[in-house]
């Protein structure tokens, strides 16, 4: 039972306090809704050596804009990362921003499935002007491309790179080699390997278990022996793989194998394992990209090394060129609810101010062409190497044929197949697919 006077007290209390309580609850609810609405951009990548650096930029961006960026190290290697992307695409769980390698057949599949945004309009508003033209080209598709992609730019270049050969200066000296004059010809390269092996030093390491690296090594010599026109003719089906020039390119692996150049297990070694071997002084030379400057710095800051180009075979008709161009890129998920926020972040991250800081911390080559001063001597050599990059033909060999060639390299290294056998298998498959 509520007495009359108490009833009036209750009414007055509710009359006065009700609105206050209502407003307070509403404010709490508004805060809760505001917290839920706070943008969150998820960015997947495989760049193990840069995670902490990227997290610094994420903190900086959140402080400036209130937008949180979550960098997720999704896999320690490129091949495993590709598998994770494929699974995520099938389950519609791709992140807002996807770390990628540039254009080509792999990205085309995601574009045609609607997973990747066309960024041409944003690029034409002046964004593309900050990048090296070749870097933009690598993330773009031209009219009439072989994958049926609508022409445009789909990948934002973050770095440029090329592949060269790192060498350990102390191990060179131990074998009686001059670290100021590394091998320039193939003959000198093999001779240096013999001297290193005689001292109990593994001459050469590479992540040939990651098949892309083996293919990059091959392509440098394929271009040297065949030249641009003949490489193109092979890829479009006008020339056979079964030829002296292609055999000479594949025989580079045979010659290295027969001269005991390879570190043990190179055929199945991941690039990360190869990097660790070189950083720990277990091999005198390592095929790797410009990104490895930062990797080796983190693994062994005291490592004394330099870089040299791929040695020229004097019997080849053309200069040896370097695989390179765009290093890593970022693509925006076309189905993301945070697409506009993702683009804003990438514009922020690729501006000159941020990229100067990024180069200093990540020891890499920026795709921003305005960031070239102050490079270390080794990175300066990689920057110079950008002048000798294998051209982009805007056409690629079918992935099924490439897989036969790449796996064939592994078979050659372990002595299971000859170069001509691998080439015959590749050509038979190519004829079947035509």
N, C-alpha and C positions, 0 to 999 in steps of 0.2 A: 504493500500500500504506500502510495506517495502522497504526502500531505500537501495541501494547497500552496502553502508558502514555499515549500521545497520545489513544487511544480513550477512556480513563477521564477525561482532562482535558476532552475534548469533551463527554462525557456530563454531567460536573459543571457545565461552563459553561452548557450548555443548560438544566440543571435550575435553576440560579440565575437566569440572565438571561432565559430564555424567558418567564416570566410578566411580567417587566418590559417586554420588547419587545412582548408581546401587549397589555398594558395601554396602553402608549404608542401603539401603532397604533390601539387601540380609542378612545383619547381623541382622536386626530387625526380618526378617522372620525366620532366624536360631534360634534366641532366642525364638520366638513364638513356633516353632516346638519342640525345646528342652524342653520348659515348658510343652508342651503336652505330650512329651515322658517320663517325670518324673514318675517313677513307683508309683502307689498308691495301697496299699493292704487294703482291707476291711475285718474286723474281727467282726463277729456277736457273741454275748454272752448274757447271762441273769444274770451276776454276779453283782448285783446292788451295793454291798459293795466295789467293786474293780475298778469301772470305773475310778476314779481319779488317782489311782495307775497305772493302765494300760496306761492311757494317758501320765503319766510321762515317762514310758518306750518307748512309741511311739515317744515322743520328743527326747529322748536320741538316739534312733535308727536312726531317721531322721538326727540328727546332725552328727552321725558317718558315715552314708552311703548315705545320700541324698534320701533315700527311705521313703516315708510317709506311716505310718500305721494308719488307722482310725478304732478305736474300737467303735462299735455301740452297745449300750445297747438296744437290740431288744425287750425285754420283761422283766417284773419284776418277772416272775415265770416260772418254768420249763414247766408246761403243756401248757401255752400260747405260750411259745417259740417254742414248738414242732409244734403247729398249724401254726405258722408263717413260720417255715422251710418247712412244707408240701406245703403251698401256694407258697412259693418261688421256690420250686423244680418244681411245675407244670408250673410256668411261666418262668422257666429258669433264675431266678434272684437271685440265691444263691450267697453269698459273696465268696471271695477268700479263707478265713479261716472260719471254722464253729466250734463254741464251741459245744462240745457233751459230753455225759456221758460215753463213752467207747464203747464197742462192743454190741453184742446181736442182738435181732430181729429188733429193731428200726433202728440202723445204717445199718444193712444188707440190708434193703430195698433201702436205698440210694446208697449203694455200687453196688448192682445188677442193679440199674438204671443208673450207670455210673457217679454218682454225686461225688463220693469220690475216691481220689487217693490211689493207693497201694504204701505204703512208705517202703516196705520191702528192696529194694535195698539200699536206703539211710540209713536205720537202720543197715543193715549188714556192712556198712562201718565204724562202730564204734559208731554211734549215740546211739544205744540201750544200750550200756555199761554204760551210765551215769544214767540209770533208775533202780528202783527196778524191779526185774524180774516179780513180780506179776502185777505191773503197766503196763508193756509192754504186758503181757498176756491178760489183760482185753481189750486192744484195738486191739487184734489180733484174727484171725480165723484159726482154725486148719483144717487139711485134714479131709473130711467127716463130716463137721459141718452141722447141720440140716437146715441151710438156703441156702445151695448151694453156699456160697461165696468162691471165689478162695482163697486158703490159703495165709495168709500174715498179715502184720501189717498195719492198716488203721488209727489209732488214736494215736496222740502224747500225752502221759500223762503229765499233768502240775502239778497236785497235787495228793496226796493220802489222804484218809480220812477213818473214821469209825464213826458209830453212837453210841452215849452213852447218858446218862441222865445228864443234867446240873441241879444243885440245888442251890437255893439262901440261903446262909449261915445265913443271918440275919433272914429270915423267918423261917428257921429251929429252930433257937434259940428262936424265939417268940413262937413257938409251943412246946417248951421243948425238942427238938431233938438235938442230938449232931452233929454239922456239921463236926466234925473230924471223925465220924463213921456213915456214911450214910447207909441206908438199904442194906444188902447184900443178903437177901433171899426174896422170894415173900411174905411170911408172914410178914416180917418186913416192906416191902414196903407198903402193905395194912394198916398195923397198923400206919405207919407214916402218911399215907393219912388221916386216921381218926382223928389223933391229929391235923393236919393242918386244916381240915374242921371244927373241933370244935372251932378253933380260927378265923373262918371266912375267911380262906385262901384257895383259889382254889389249890388243891394239884398238878395237872398235866396238862400241855398243850403240844400240838403237832399240826403240820400242817396236820391233817388227811384229810382235804379237798383236799390236794395234794395227790392223792391216793397212790403214790409211798411210802410215809412215813409210811402210815398205813401198807402197804405190808412189809416194812422193819421190823417194830415192830413184825408183825406176824411171819416172817421168823426166827427171833432169837429164838422164842419159838417152832416153827415147827421143827427146827433142834435139839433143846434140847429134845423134846418129841419123835421124830422119828429117828434121826440119819441120817447120810449121805446116807446109802444104801436105806432106806425106802423113803426118799425124792426123790431120783433119780427114784426109782421104781414107785412112784406116777406120776412123770412128764412124764415118758416114757410109762405110761399106764399099768403097771404091778401090780399096787396096787390102791385100791379105796380111794378117799378122805373121804368116809363115814367110819370112823374108830375112835376108842376111842382116839388115839393119836392126830389126826388132830382136833378132837372136843376139846381136852384139850388145844391145842394151841389157838384156836379161843375163848375159854372160858375166856382167859385172859382179853379180852375186856368186857365180861359179868361181871366178878368179879370187874373190875375197875368201870364199870357203876353202879353196884349195891352198891358199897361202896362210891359213889359220888366223885370219884377221878378226873373226867374230868372237865376242865374249861367249862363254858357254851359255846355252839356252836362249840365244837371241831370237830364235824363230817363234818362241811363245812368250817372250818378255814384253810386259806392258811398258809404255813410255815412262810411267812413274817408277817402275823398277829400274829401268835404264838410267833415269835421272839420279836415282839413289846410288847406283853403281859408279857413275861418273863423279858424283859429288864426294864419294868416299874413296876415290883414287883407285878403283878396281878396273878401270879402263882408261886408256890414254886419249881416246877420241870418242866423241858422241855426236851423232846426228840429232839435231833438235832445232826448235824454232826460237825466235827472239824472245818469246815469253819465258824461256828457260833462264834468262839472266836473273829474273826475280826468284825463280825456283832454286837455283844454285845458291843465291844469296841467302835464302832462308835455310837451306840444308847445310851449307858450309860457308860462312862468310869469309873464311880464310883461304878458300880455294883460289889458286893462281891459274888462270886460264886465259885463252884468247880464242878467236874464231878465224876460220878460213873458209873459202868457198869450196864447192865440190871440185875436186881435181879434174882438169881437162884431159880427155883421152885424145892424144895427138892424131889418132886415126879417124876420129869423128869429123864430119864435114862442117859442123856448126859449133859455135861456142856453147859450153854447158850453161844452162840457165837454172834459176832457182824457183822452186815452188813458193808461192807467196801471194800477197795481196791483202785482202781483209783477213784479220786474225780471228777475232770474235765479234759477234754481232748480237743484237737484241731484236726480237720480233714481238709484236703486240698481239695478244690473243683477240681474235676477231669476235669472239663470243663473250668477252669479259664485260662485266658491269662497270669496271673501273678503267675502261679503255681510254677515256679522255685524260684521266689522272695519270695513267701509265705513260701517255705521250708527253704530258707536261714534265714528268720526272726525267724522261730520256732527253728532252731538250735541255733541262737543267744540268744533267750529268755530262752532256757532251759539249757544253760551252767551254770557251778557252780557259777561264778561271779554274773551273773544276778539273779540266784535263791536265793543266800544268801541275796541279797538286797530285793528280792520279799518276802521272808519269814519274814524279819524284818518289812516290811511295811504292808503286808497283814495278818500277824498273822495266818499263815497256814502251812500245812505240804507239803513240796515239794516232787514231784515224783523223783527228782534227789537224788539218794541215798548218795551222797557225802555232802548233806546239812542237817545234823542232830544235830549239836552242837548249843548250845545257845538257845534252846527252852524254852519257859515259862513253869512253873510247870504244867499248865493245858494242854498245847500242848504236854508236855512230857508224860502225861497220855494217850493222844490219840495215841502218837507214840508207847507206850507200848501196846496199844490195837490192833495194827496191827498184833500182834502175835496170836490174837484170832479171826481171820476173818473167816466168812463162806466161805468154799472152792468154787472155781469156778468149777462147774461140766461140763462145756462146753456143757450143754444142758439146755433148759429152757422150762417151761410150755408154751403152746400156749397162745398168747396174749388175745384171746377171753375168755379163761377160767380164766386167771388172772384178767380180768376185772370183771367177776362175783364175784370172791373172794374179790377183793378190794372194790367193791361197797357193797358187803355183809357185810363187816366190818362196813361201815357207817350205814347200816340197823340195825346191832346188837347194835351199840352205842345208836341209838335213840329208841331202843326197838321194832322195826318193825318185826325183824326176830330172830330166834334162830340160834345158831351155826350149829346145825345139818341140819336145813333147807337150809342154805347157802351152806353147803357141798354137800347136795343132788342135788341142782341146778347146782353146778359146775360139779359134776360127770355126770349128765345127758347130759350136753353140751359136756363134754369131750368124752363121749361114741358116741355122734352124730357126732363129728368131726373126730373120728378115722376111 
